[in-house]
Amino acid sequence: MTERPVHAGQRGGYPHIRPRRNRRSPWARALVSEHALSPSDLIWPLFVLDGTGRREPIPSMPGVDRLSIDLVAEAAREAAALGIPAVALFPYTDPALRTDDAREAFNPDNLVCRATRAIKATGVDLGVILDVALDPYTSHGHDGLVRDGVILNDETVEALIRQSLNQVSAGCDVLAPSDMMDGRIGAIRRALEAAGHHDTQIMSYAAKYASAFYGPFRDAVGSSSTLKGDKRTYQMDPANTDEALREVALDIEEGADLVMVKPGMPYLDIVQRVSETFKVPTFAYQVSGEYAMLMAAAERGWLDAEKVMMESLLAFKRAGASGILTYFAPRAARVLNSR
């Protein structure tokens, strides 16, 4: 059998293969787009402070304000109108209410409990996610109880159970333990079941790293000035990846419905490994430091704010994130809805 001659230009590759054909127009790019971002992928973190009609800018987070409860309710209506499915609330607790035992976390009339009830009273179809950790309420700024300079694990877990039940009673839909204490997911899940809260979801901060990117957030909740020491004995070492998988596996086994990686962009490799390994809803938090860097560069004209916002959010989807907690949420949703 005689082999047919191959003429010049018939071999694989250029010019027969021209990848630019699929990029030549907006409709062609849309046809082959591998990942898409929508408002339903976004969760909007909100900072709550006491009073009425109050809006306090956070200097280290340009464009982000602390809001009084009435304005949080307005923000909830805005979120629902934009197609954002959930908000996450964080309190700016009066320093006079911060104690070593974090007792304000158990107060049924604390800021996040009142804000949750105010959101639910609006009647909007919106999820409310509440942080489970003691750092907004402690005088020392740690996520757990402290004795002789040591962050106590089991005693803290008992406090987190009390905080969780308090928040669920206020009407929150999702508990988000961010403290990184061992065993807290299982303990909270057992307490929820025993109290009849069978449908409450747990979004575990399963792989939360001891990161330098949290600084502006601590300004926002007022813990930067109170924090004594660091959080490296309970938050993860940024050098570790396999450890993240062990942490996530434990939390899923203990009853977490959703898992989170925090911070976001510096840890996209962790987001991808968690998503591919466990095939569970995996979220990422584009934290305050990430937001502040992009906004500061944009304010100086070094970056295009809208373009880097959208590119950064799409990166989370590309890595496998089911959704993103981001301070860009309303701005990004408006861009997406205008397309």
Order of alpha helices (4+ residues) and beta strands (2+ residues): alpha-beta-beta-beta-alpha-beta-alpha-beta-beta-beta-alpha-beta-alpha-beta-alpha-alpha-beta-alpha-beta-alpha-alpha-beta-alpha
